[in-house]
Amino acid sequence: MNDQSFGRLSSVDLRECWEDEAKDFTPWLAQDHNLLLLGKTLGIELELEAQEKAVGRFKADILCKDANDGSWVLVENQLSRSDHKHLGQVLTNASGLGAETIVWIASDFTEEHRSILDWLNKITDGTFRFFGLAVELWRIGESPIAPKFNIVSEPNNWSRSIARAMRTPTETTQLQQDYWTALLSKLDEQGGPVTAGGLKAKGRPTMDFGLGKTGIRLRAAMDTRKQEICCELVLWTDEAKDYFAALYEQKHEIEDEFKSPLEWEERISLWLSPADPEEKDDWPRQHLWLTEKLNDMHRVLVKRIIMSFG
């Protein structure tokens, strides 16, 4: 053991990998595997909703949903030490978006800003959660550079609460898992282009279906508070935004095929309301609607994307 040669960890300047916050760091963080790393650090399963989301005259870096309860998660980042400008952006965008979880990422935090996050966690109820994360880059010798998030501030007793929640499924997560399990069965029964395909239902408010293209997927979602369900085509990469633009040019023709107006805002959505996912007697109607609309979206929207982009 004494003869063993060990490498030495060395830190890497953030600007060596990401020159610009908006052009480099935000797109990197929004990638699935990097959001997974961030989510594991927080103890939250994150689903990307938008990058550079407009909030009045401002833009939020990244907007996600908490996969467990569907609440909004705001992620604001900077490649320098925390400052008052970014603190203001964090609070302004959180208010404008109605975010319940607020994540502020910086290279490091001043004691004053860490104290502010601790104070916000102390004075707000359990609905709101504030996190401060310091991002670092490390390597051993010539190995690939590895990112690391260190929690600087988090809600009181957060780690223990997460560990307990991961062990015990709640009534809500069990309902969600049962709901999606029944939907997957219905999809296979219908035999359309969208099938279960080996997917396993999870206790979360959404169910995603991959389409073999990066940055695009079909999604079924539920909102128990509003008693609504929806199906949507979700697009989040720069390439996928080109898909959206191409589809939007055919908006009227597409809506004629659906015989219904669609919501067009960085995604293409169709909602059914009222539709209470907690009302199990109504599941057959809801699942039939979701099955039909998911298959319609595949036939009408995905077909056009393949024809236009291959």
C-alpha positions as a LaTeX table, in Angstrom:
\begin{tabular}{lrrr}
\hline
Residue & $x$ (\AA) & $y$ (\AA) & $z$ (\AA) \\
\hline
Met1 & 0.00 & 0.00 & 0.00 \\
Asn2 & 2.88 & 2.37 & 0.77 \\
Asp3 & 4.17 & 1.93 & $-2.79$ \\
Gln4 & 0.79 & 2.75 & $-4.32$ \\
Ser5 & 0.88 & 5.84 & $-6.51$ \\
Phe6 & $-2.09$ & 8.14 & $-5.98$ \\
Gly7 & $-3.19$ & 10.98 & $-8.19$ \\
Arg8 & $-3.81$ & 14.42 & $-6.76$ \\
Leu9 & $-7.05$ & 16.32 & $-7.08$ \\
Ser10 & $-6.67$ & 19.72 & $-8.66$ \\
Ser11 & $-9.34$ & 22.36 & $-9.06$ \\
Val12 & $-10.20$ & 23.78 & $-12.48$ \\
Asp13 & $-11.34$ & 27.34 & $-13.10$ \\
Leu14 & $-15.00$ & 27.44 & $-14.11$ \\
Arg15 & $-14.29$ & 29.79 & $-17.01$ \\
Glu16 & $-12.01$ & 27.17 & $-18.53$ \\
Cys17 & $-15.12$ & 25.13 & $-19.37$ \\
Trp18 & $-17.85$ & 27.75 & $-19.46$ \\
Glu19 & $-16.94$ & 31.21 & $-20.71$ \\
Asp20 & $-20.45$ & 32.59 & $-20.56$ \\
Glu21 & $-23.27$ & 31.84 & $-18.11$ \\
Ala22 & $-26.14$ & 32.09 & $-20.59$ \\
Lys23 & $-24.43$ & 30.65 & $-23.68$ \\
Asp24 & $-22.35$ & 27.91 & $-22.04$ \\
Phe25 & $-23.28$ & 27.03 & $-18.46$ \\
Thr26 & $-27.08$ & 27.16 & $-18.71$ \\
Pro27 & $-27.30$ & 24.89 & $-21.82$ \\
Trp28 & $-24.83$ & 22.48 & $-20.18$ \\
Leu29 & $-26.84$ & 22.33 & $-16.95$ \\
Ala30 & $-30.10$ & 21.82 & $-18.86$ \\
Gln31 & $-28.88$ & 18.55 & $-20.40$ \\
Asp32 & $-30.58$ & 15.49 & $-18.94$ \\
His33 & $-27.53$ & 13.92 & $-17.27$ \\
Asn34 & $-26.44$ & 17.21 & $-15.73$ \\
Leu35 & $-29.92$ & 17.98 & $-14.39$ \\
Leu36 & $-29.82$ & 14.47 & $-12.93$ \\
Leu37 & $-26.60$ & 15.35 & $-11.10$ \\
Leu38 & $-28.15$ & 18.57 & $-9.80$ \\
Gly39 & $-31.30$ & 16.73 & $-8.77$ \\
Lys40 & $-29.34$ & 14.09 & $-6.86$ \\
Thr41 & $-27.51$ & 16.83 & $-4.98$ \\
Leu42 & $-30.81$ & 18.46 & $-4.03$ \\
Gly43 & $-32.73$ & 15.24 & $-3.44$ \\
Ile44 & $-35.32$ & 16.31 & $-6.03$ \\
Glu45 & $-36.18$ & 14.68 & $-9.35$ \\
Leu46 & $-36.15$ & 17.52 & $-11.86$ \\
Glu47 & $-37.97$ & 17.80 & $-15.17$ \\
Leu48 & $-36.81$ & 20.52 & $-17.52$ \\
Glu49 & $-39.52$ & 22.95 & $-18.60$ \\
Ala50 & $-37.64$ & 25.84 & $-20.21$ \\
Gln51 & $-34.32$ & 27.63 & $-20.60$ \\
Glu52 & $-34.14$ & 31.43 & $-20.53$ \\
Lys53 & $-37.81$ & 31.57 & $-19.56$ \\
Ala54 & $-39.33$ & 35.03 & $-20.02$ \\
Val55 & $-40.48$ & 36.65 & $-16.77$ \\
Gly56 & $-41.80$ & 40.08 & $-17.71$ \\
Arg57 & $-38.76$ & 42.11 & $-18.84$ \\
Phe58 & $-36.39$ & 39.51 & $-17.39$ \\
Lys59 & $-35.40$ & 35.91 & $-18.09$ \\
Ala60 & $-35.02$ & 32.99 & $-15.71$ \\
Asp61 & $-32.05$ & 30.74 & $-16.45$ \\
Ile62 & $-33.77$ & 27.37 & $-16.03$ \\
Leu63 & $-37.31$ & 26.43 & $-15.05$ \\
Cys64 & $-38.03$ & 22.85 & $-13.96$ \\
Lys65 & $-40.81$ & 20.91 & $-12.34$ \\
Asp66 & $-40.45$ & 18.79 & $-9.24$ \\
Ala67 & $-41.36$ & 15.36 & $-10.62$ \\
Asn68 & $-42.87$ & 14.33 & $-7.30$ \\
Asp69 & $-45.49$ & 17.05 & $-6.89$ \\
Gly70 & $-45.44$ & 19.10 & $-10.10$ \\
Ser71 & $-44.37$ & 22.33 & $-8.36$ \\
Trp72 & $-42.08$ & 24.83 & $-10.08$ \\
Val73 & $-38.33$ & 24.78 & $-9.48$ \\
Leu74 & $-36.33$ & 27.88 & $-10.44$ \\
Val75 & $-32.59$ & 27.55 & $-11.09$ \\
Glu76 & $-30.54$ & 30.74 & $-11.32$ \\
Asn77 & $-26.80$ & 30.53 & $-11.88$ \\
Gln78 & $-23.66$ & 32.60 & $-12.05$ \\
Leu79 & $-20.01$ & 31.71 & $-12.65$ \\
Ser80 & $-18.74$ & 34.13 & $-10.04$ \\
Arg81 & $-19.19$ & 34.81 & $-6.34$ \\
Ser82 & $-22.74$ & 35.55 & $-5.21$ \\
Asp83 & $-23.77$ & 39.20 & $-5.53$ \\
His84 & $-26.76$ & 41.44 & $-4.90$ \\
Lys85 & $-27.66$ & 41.60 & $-8.61$ \\
His86 & $-28.20$ & 37.86 & $-8.83$ \\
Leu87 & $-29.99$ & 37.79 & $-5.48$ \\
Gly88 & $-32.46$ & 40.29 & $-6.91$ \\
Gln89 & $-32.87$ & 38.19 & $-10.05$ \\
Val90 & $-33.50$ & 35.09 & $-7.96$ \\
Leu91 & $-36.28$ & 36.71 & $-5.93$ \\
Thr92 & $-37.84$ & 38.57 & $-8.88$ \\
Asn93 & $-38.00$ & 35.48 & $-11.09$ \\
Ala94 & $-39.19$ & 33.24 & $-8.26$ \\
Ser95 & $-42.08$ & 35.63 & $-7.62$ \\
Gly96 & $-42.95$ & 36.01 & $-11.29$ \\
Leu97 & $-42.99$ & 32.26 & $-11.93$ \\
Gly98 & $-44.58$ & 31.17 & $-8.66$ \\
Ala99 & $-41.63$ & 28.89 & $-7.92$ \\
Glu100 & $-41.76$ & 26.89 & $-4.70$ \\
Thr101 & $-38.18$ & 25.62 & $-4.89$ \\
Ile102 & $-35.48$ & 28.18 & $-5.59$ \\
Val103 & $-31.92$ & 27.10 & $-6.45$ \\
Trp104 & $-29.13$ & 29.67 & $-6.64$ \\
Ile105 & $-25.84$ & 28.38 & $-8.08$ \\
Ala106 & $-22.60$ & 30.37 & $-7.85$ \\
Ser107 & $-18.87$ & 29.73 & $-7.74$ \\
Asp108 & $-19.00$ & 30.53 & $-4.02$ \\
Phe109 & $-21.19$ & 32.47 & $-1.59$ \\
Thr110 & $-20.49$ & 35.41 & 0.64 \\
Glu111 & $-21.46$ & 34.92 & 4.26 \\
Glu112 & $-24.14$ & 37.60 & 3.85 \\
His113 & $-25.85$ & 35.81 & 0.97 \\
Arg114 & $-25.66$ & 32.43 & 2.68 \\
Ser115 & $-27.28$ & 34.02 & 5.73 \\
Ile116 & $-30.06$ & 35.48 & 3.57 \\
Leu117 & $-30.91$ & 32.02 & 2.19 \\
Asp118 & $-30.88$ & 30.55 & 5.70 \\
Trp119 & $-33.15$ & 33.37 & 6.85 \\
Leu120 & $-35.59$ & 32.84 & 3.96 \\
Asn121 & $-35.82$ & 29.15 & 4.84 \\
Lys122 & $-36.49$ & 30.10 & 8.44 \\
Ile123 & $-39.26$ & 32.66 & 7.89 \\
Thr124 & $-41.16$ & 30.87 & 5.09 \\
Asp125 & $-43.39$ & 27.84 & 5.60 \\
Gly126 & $-42.59$ & 24.39 & 4.27 \\
Thr127 & $-44.08$ & 25.23 & 0.87 \\
Phe128 & $-40.99$ & 27.22 & $-0.13$ \\
Arg129 & $-37.43$ & 25.91 & $-0.26$ \\
Phe130 & $-34.26$ & 27.90 & $-0.88$ \\
Phe131 & $-30.95$ & 26.29 & $-1.85$ \\
Gly132 & $-27.51$ & 27.79 & $-2.32$ \\
Leu133 & $-25.10$ & 25.60 & $-4.29$ \\
Ala134 & $-21.43$ & 26.23 & $-4.98$ \\
Val135 & $-20.30$ & 24.64 & $-8.25$ \\
Glu136 & $-16.75$ & 23.34 & $-8.58$ \\
Leu137 & $-14.68$ & 21.56 & $-11.24$ \\
Trp138 & $-12.04$ & 18.95 & $-10.38$ \\
Arg139 & $-9.69$ & 16.57 & $-12.16$ \\
Ile140 & $-6.95$ & 14.06 & $-11.37$ \\
Gly141 & $-3.96$ & 14.44 & $-13.68$ \\
Glu142 & $-5.20$ & 14.41 & $-17.26$ \\
Ser143 & $-8.54$ & 12.80 & $-16.41$ \\
Pro144 & $-11.80$ & 14.33 & $-17.69$ \\
Ile145 & $-12.99$ & 17.31 & $-15.68$ \\
Ala146 & $-15.71$ & 16.45 & $-13.15$ \\
Pro147 & $-18.33$ & 18.91 & $-11.83$ \\
Lys148 & $-19.38$ & 18.94 & $-8.20$ \\
Phe149 & $-22.20$ & 20.79 & $-6.44$ \\
Asn150 & $-21.75$ & 21.64 & $-2.76$ \\
Ile151 & $-24.78$ & 22.64 & $-0.72$ \\
Val152 & $-24.11$ & 25.93 & 1.05 \\
Ser153 & $-27.66$ & 26.51 & 2.30 \\
Glu154 & $-30.76$ & 24.30 & 2.41 \\
Pro155 & $-34.09$ & 24.11 & 4.28 \\
Asn156 & $-33.95$ & 22.99 & 7.89 \\
Asn157 & $-33.82$ & 19.19 & 8.31 \\
Trp158 & $-34.01$ & 18.81 & 4.53 \\
Ser159 & $-31.60$ & 15.87 & 4.26 \\
Arg160 & $-33.48$ & 13.86 & 6.87 \\
Ser161 & $-36.84$ & 14.67 & 5.27 \\
Ile162 & $-35.61$ & 13.51 & 1.85 \\
Ala163 & $-34.23$ & 10.25 & 3.23 \\
Arg164 & $-37.55$ & 9.54 & 4.94 \\
Ala165 & $-39.58$ & 10.42 & 1.83 \\
Met166 & $-37.46$ & 8.14 & $-0.36$ \\
Arg167 & $-38.19$ & 5.20 & 1.94 \\
Thr168 & $-41.94$ & 5.70 & 2.21 \\
Pro169 & $-44.21$ & 6.27 & $-0.80$ \\
Thr170 & $-46.98$ & 8.76 & $-0.10$ \\
Glu171 & $-50.64$ & 8.37 & $-1.01$ \\
Thr172 & $-50.07$ & 10.85 & $-3.83$ \\
Thr173 & $-47.10$ & 9.05 & $-5.38$ \\
Gln174 & $-48.91$ & 5.72 & $-5.12$ \\
Leu175 & $-51.95$ & 7.22 & $-6.85$ \\
Gln176 & $-49.74$ & 8.61 & $-9.61$ \\
Gln177 & $-48.00$ & 5.29 & $-10.14$ \\
Asp178 & $-51.33$ & 3.44 & $-10.33$ \\
Tyr179 & $-52.73$ & 6.07 & $-12.71$ \\
Trp180 & $-49.83$ & 5.76 & $-15.17$ \\
Thr181 & $-49.78$ & 1.97 & $-14.93$ \\
Ala182 & $-53.41$ & 1.94 & $-16.07$ \\
Leu183 & $-52.60$ & 4.40 & $-18.89$ \\
Leu184 & $-49.74$ & 2.22 & $-20.16$ \\
Ser185 & $-52.09$ & $-0.75$ & $-20.30$ \\
Lys186 & $-54.63$ & 1.32 & $-22.26$ \\
Leu187 & $-51.98$ & 2.44 & $-24.75$ \\
Asp188 & $-50.93$ & $-1.13$ & $-25.47$ \\
Glu189 & $-54.57$ & $-2.15$ & $-25.75$ \\
Gln190 & $-55.23$ & 0.55 & $-28.38$ \\
Gly191 & $-52.22$ & $-0.47$ & $-30.48$ \\
Gly192 & $-51.39$ & 3.04 & $-31.76$ \\
Pro193 & $-47.96$ & 4.53 & $-32.47$ \\
Val194 & $-47.46$ & 5.41 & $-28.78$ \\
Thr195 & $-46.99$ & 2.30 & $-26.64$ \\
Ala196 & $-45.69$ & 1.39 & $-23.20$ \\
Gly197 & $-42.54$ & 0.01 & $-24.84$ \\
Gly198 & $-41.15$ & $-1.39$ & $-21.62$ \\
Leu199 & $-41.75$ & 1.82 & $-19.66$ \\
Lys200 & $-42.48$ & 1.49 & $-15.96$ \\
Ala201 & $-44.87$ & 3.85 & $-14.22$ \\
Lys202 & $-43.46$ & 6.01 & $-11.43$ \\
Gly203 & $-45.06$ & 8.04 & $-8.68$ \\
Arg204 & $-44.80$ & 11.43 & $-10.38$ \\
Pro205 & $-47.22$ & 13.84 & $-12.06$ \\
Thr206 & $-45.89$ & 13.19 & $-15.58$ \\
Met207 & $-45.26$ & 10.26 & $-17.91$ \\
Asp208 & $-42.81$ & 10.76 & $-20.79$ \\
Phe209 & $-42.51$ & 8.87 & $-24.07$ \\
Gly210 & $-39.26$ & 9.12 & $-26.04$ \\
Leu211 & $-39.37$ & 9.66 & $-29.79$ \\
Gly212 & $-35.81$ & 8.76 & $-30.77$ \\
Lys213 & $-34.77$ & 12.40 & $-31.16$ \\
Thr214 & $-32.79$ & 14.42 & $-28.64$ \\
Gly215 & $-34.68$ & 17.23 & $-26.95$ \\
Ile216 & $-38.18$ & 16.13 & $-27.89$ \\
Arg217 & $-40.72$ & 13.81 & $-26.28$ \\
Leu218 & $-44.41$ & 13.27 & $-25.78$ \\
Arg219 & $-45.70$ & 13.76 & $-22.26$ \\
Ala220 & $-48.88$ & 12.99 & $-20.36$ \\
Ala221 & $-49.39$ & 15.08 & $-17.23$ \\
Met222 & $-51.84$ & 15.48 & $-14.39$ \\
Asp223 & $-52.68$ & 18.39 & $-12.10$ \\
Thr224 & $-54.70$ & 17.22 & $-9.11$ \\
Arg225 & $-55.04$ & 20.74 & $-7.73$ \\
Lys226 & $-56.64$ & 22.13 & $-10.89$ \\
Gln227 & $-58.30$ & 18.78 & $-11.69$ \\
Glu228 & $-56.87$ & 18.71 & $-15.21$ \\
Ile229 & $-54.89$ & 16.34 & $-17.39$ \\
Cys230 & $-52.95$ & 17.09 & $-20.55$ \\
Cys231 & $-50.84$ & 15.64 & $-23.30$ \\
Glu232 & $-48.09$ & 17.68 & $-24.89$ \\
Leu233 & $-45.11$ & 17.69 & $-27.20$ \\
Val234 & $-42.16$ & 18.94 & $-25.15$ \\
Leu235 & $-39.15$ & 20.55 & $-26.87$ \\
Trp236 & $-36.15$ & 22.05 & $-25.08$ \\
Thr237 & $-32.90$ & 21.96 & $-27.09$ \\
Asp238 & $-31.93$ & 24.59 & $-29.68$ \\
Glu239 & $-32.54$ & 22.04 & $-32.45$ \\
Ala240 & $-35.93$ & 21.21 & $-30.97$ \\
Lys241 & $-36.82$ & 24.91 & $-31.06$ \\
Asp242 & $-36.43$ & 24.70 & $-34.83$ \\
Tyr243 & $-39.00$ & 21.89 & $-34.77$ \\
Phe244 & $-41.37$ & 24.15 & $-32.84$ \\
Ala245 & $-40.93$ & 27.00 & $-35.32$ \\
Ala246 & $-41.63$ & 24.67 & $-38.25$ \\
Leu247 & $-44.77$ & 23.33 & $-36.58$ \\
Tyr248 & $-45.97$ & 26.81 & $-35.63$ \\
Glu249 & $-45.93$ & 27.81 & $-39.30$ \\
Gln250 & $-48.54$ & 25.08 & $-39.82$ \\
Lys251 & $-50.54$ & 25.99 & $-36.70$ \\
His252 & $-53.94$ & 26.42 & $-38.35$ \\
Glu253 & $-53.65$ & 23.25 & $-40.41$ \\
Ile254 & $-52.55$ & 21.29 & $-37.32$ \\
Glu255 & $-55.39$ & 22.62 & $-35.15$ \\
Asp256 & $-57.86$ & 21.74 & $-37.91$ \\
Glu257 & $-56.64$ & 18.13 & $-37.72$ \\
Phe258 & $-57.07$ & 18.13 & $-33.94$ \\
Lys259 & $-60.44$ & 19.88 & $-34.25$ \\
Ser260 & $-59.37$ & 21.91 & $-31.22$ \\
Pro261 & $-57.10$ & 24.87 & $-30.41$ \\
Leu262 & $-53.74$ & 23.96 & $-28.87$ \\
Glu263 & $-51.50$ & 25.85 & $-26.45$ \\
Trp264 & $-48.28$ & 27.00 & $-28.14$ \\
Glu265 & $-45.62$ & 28.16 & $-25.68$ \\
Glu266 & $-42.24$ & 26.41 & $-26.01$ \\
Arg267 & $-44.32$ & 23.23 & $-26.18$ \\
Ile268 & $-47.59$ & 22.17 & $-27.79$ \\
Ser269 & $-50.26$ & 21.20 & $-25.27$ \\
Leu270 & $-53.85$ & 20.04 & $-25.13$ \\
Trp271 & $-55.79$ & 19.99 & $-21.83$ \\
Leu272 & $-58.88$ & 18.18 & $-20.60$ \\
Ser273 & $-60.84$ & 19.85 & $-17.80$ \\
Pro274 & $-62.49$ & 18.90 & $-15.56$ \\
Ala275 & $-60.60$ & 15.64 & $-15.12$ \\
Asp276 & $-59.70$ & 14.78 & $-11.53$ \\
Pro277 & $-56.97$ & 12.09 & $-11.41$ \\
Glu278 & $-58.02$ & 11.28 & $-7.86$ \\
Glu279 & $-61.46$ & 10.17 & $-9.12$ \\
Lys280 & $-60.70$ & 6.55 & $-9.99$ \\
Asp281 & $-64.17$ & 5.91 & $-11.40$ \\
Asp282 & $-63.34$ & 8.48 & $-14.09$ \\
Trp283 & $-60.02$ & 6.91 & $-15.07$ \\
Pro284 & $-61.41$ & 5.00 & $-18.10$ \\
Arg285 & $-62.62$ & 8.29 & $-19.66$ \\
Gln286 & $-59.38$ & 10.10 & $-18.84$ \\
His287 & $-57.14$ & 7.30 & $-20.10$ \\
Leu288 & $-59.12$ & 6.96 & $-23.32$ \\
Trp289 & $-58.71$ & 10.71 & $-23.93$ \\
Leu290 & $-54.97$ & 10.62 & $-23.17$ \\
Thr291 & $-54.48$ & 7.59 & $-25.39$ \\
Glu292 & $-56.29$ & 9.18 & $-28.31$ \\
Lys293 & $-54.53$ & 12.54 & $-27.98$ \\
Leu294 & $-51.04$ & 11.08 & $-27.51$ \\
Asn295 & $-51.51$ & 9.00 & $-30.64$ \\
Asp296 & $-52.94$ & 12.01 & $-32.49$ \\
Met297 & $-49.92$ & 14.10 & $-31.49$ \\
His298 & $-47.60$ & 11.39 & $-32.75$ \\
Arg299 & $-49.43$ & 11.12 & $-36.08$ \\
Val300 & $-49.92$ & 14.84 & $-36.65$ \\
Leu301 & $-46.87$ & 16.49 & $-35.04$ \\
Val302 & $-44.10$ & 13.91 & $-35.04$ \\
Lys303 & $-44.92$ & 13.00 & $-38.65$ \\
Arg304 & $-44.32$ & 16.62 & $-39.66$ \\
Ile305 & $-41.03$ & 16.80 & $-37.77$ \\
Ile306 & $-39.75$ & 13.65 & $-39.48$ \\
Met307 & $-40.84$ & 14.95 & $-42.90$ \\
Ser308 & $-39.11$ & 18.31 & $-42.32$ \\
Phe309 & $-35.95$ & 17.24 & $-40.50$ \\
Gly310 & $-35.59$ & 13.50 & $-41.10$ \\
\hline
\end{tabular}
